[in-house]
């Protein structure tokens, strides 16, 4: 088996639990996921099956889109409703114009402080494990990019935003920072990941697989989702060489249009067979490519 599953993660499940459901049906094939969703969150989770698990790093580069709802006048150690919640005394009630101005100001590249209750590692230990022990958690700020943020609803104390952002962005921390900027605090009450790249939640499958065949039927060609990579068609003879881990020589038509240092080689049916990297160019201008990952050739 080889492919991606777009799954609409239900609430109250960890991303790992979703993987386990698929794993039981397709073992001994490997299964993995990209872009962890907290149990509170729902929406798009990409699960890879078989050798497609080798492509997870490419999923991480795709922009993510979310719809998050927050409650003003509250703070929480987890930055959402699942933590220890404290009411902010005499919290001010911002006007819609004030909230709109603050929300708009978060668009662009910026530094974000990750939450203490996160899966980030500190000396090999998960931050949330340290936080649960009541110990102080020190995480370095990270650069993120908010490509788009739009205020959708505001009915104090609740507001909802749509956010398209880079990988590594914590939406609950975004809500925290909006609340801090408004001097009234905020916690996340709901979160749905509505898209990863071009894959929307409406295109995803529910987690109701019953056997291996149902998983296979829902599986997608990874290249349908990895629309941020460069592809190149290779011949049957070249596929044979790649299967042995050998370099292949490109003709002028093949290498004349290459723009990146990593290329996804596909067969005549559009199936991914290998990921290639330039090896060298000889004196007459012929380019050779070496396989850095080979799939089922």
Secondary structure by P-SEA (a helix, b strand, c coil): ccccccccccccccaaaaaaaaaaaccccccccccccccccccbbbbbccccccaaaaaaabbbbbbbbbbcccccccccccccccccccbbbbcaaaaaaaaaaaccbbbbbcccccccccccccaaaaaaacbbbbbcbbbbbccccccccccccbbbbbbbbcccccaaaaaaaaaaaacbbbbbcbbbbccccccccccccccccccaaaaaaaccccccccccbbbbbbcaaaaaaaaabbbbbbcccccccccccbbbbbccccccccccccccccccbbbbbbbcccccc
